Amino acid sequence: MDMLELKGSRLVVHLPEEVDHHSTEDIRRSVDELVERQPVEEVEFDFSRTAFMDSAGIGMLLGRYKVMRALNGGIMVSHIDRQIRRILSMSGIQKFIQM
C-alpha cells in the first residue's frame, strides 16, 4: 500500500510502523508536495500501522496543521491506539487536530 492515498479532496497518509526523526522528513516532504499540486481540503493521518511515535511525529503533525490552516483546510488523525492517543493528548495537540 502506498503511503499517500487521495480520496477526492481528502489526502489519507498511511503512516509507517515508526513515526520518528528517521521517517518524518519523508512524510513531510511527500505530503507538502502533493498538497501543492492537488486541491486538498483535509489531510487524514492514518495510524493503523503505527506502533511508535516520538516528538518528531508531533512536530510533523503540527507543521502540516499550519500548512493546511494557511490553505483553509484541516487535518485529522485516525486509527490511533491507546499509546499514540496518550502521546497526542500529553502534547496538547487535540486542541488543533481532530482525533
C-alpha positions in Angstrom: 0.0 0.0 0.0 1.3 3.4 -0.9 1.8 5.9 1.9 -0.4 8.6 0.2 -4.0 8.0 -1.0 -6.1 10.8 -2.5 -9.8 10.3 -1.9 -11.5 13.3 -3.6 -10.3 16.3 -1.7 -9.0 14.3 1.3 -5.5 13.1 1.4 -5.0 9.9 3.5 -1.5 9.4 4.8 -0.9 5.8 5.8 1.9 6.2 8.4 4.7 3.7 8.9 5.2 1.5 12.0 7.6 4.1 13.5 6.9 7.8 13.2 10.2 9.3 14.4 13.0 11.5 13.2 14.0 9.0 10.6 10.6 8.9 8.8 9.1 12.3 9.4 11.2 14.2 6.8 10.0 11.9 4.0 6.4 12.1 5.3 6.5 15.9 5.5 8.1 16.3 2.0 5.6 13.9 0.4 2.5 15.5 2.0 3.7 19.1 1.2 4.5 18.2 -2.4 1.1 16.7 -3.0 -0.8 19.5 -1.3 0.9 22.0 -3.5 -0.1 20.1 -6.7 -3.6 18.9 -5.8 -6.7 20.7 -4.3 -6.7 19.0 -0.8 -9.1 20.2 1.8 -8.2 17.8 4.6 -5.3 15.5 5.4 -6.0 12.4 7.4 -3.1 10.7 9.2 -3.9 7.0 9.5 -2.1 5.4 12.4 -3.4 1.9 11.9 0.1 0.5 11.2 1.9 2.8 13.7 3.3 1.3 16.9 5.7 4.1 17.9 5.8 7.9 17.6 8.2 10.4 19.2 8.3 14.2 19.4 9.4 14.4 15.7 6.0 13.0 14.8 4.3 15.6 16.9 6.3 18.3 15.1 5.4 16.9 11.7 1.7 16.9 12.6 1.8 20.5 13.9 3.7 21.6 10.8 1.1 20.0 8.5 -1.6 21.6 10.6 -0.1 25.0 9.9 0.2 24.3 6.2 -3.4 23.2 5.9 -4.7 26.1 8.0 -3.0 28.5 5.7 -4.9 26.8 2.8 -8.2 26.9 4.8 -8.1 23.2 5.2 -7.7 20.9 8.2 -6.1 17.7 9.4 -7.3 14.8 11.5 -5.8 11.6 12.9 -7.5 8.1 12.7 -7.0 4.6 13.9 -4.9 5.6 16.9 -4.2 3.1 19.6 -4.0 3.9 23.4 -0.3 4.6 23.4 -0.4 7.1 20.4 -3.6 8.7 21.9 -1.8 9.2 25.2 1.2 10.8 23.4 -1.1 13.1 21.4 -3.1 14.0 24.5 0.0 14.8 26.5 1.3 17.1 23.7 -2.0 19.1 23.8 -2.3 18.6 20.0 -6.0 17.7 20.3 -6.7 21.4 20.6 -5.8 21.8 17.0 -6.3 18.4 15.4 -9.5 16.3 15.2 -8.9 12.9 16.9 
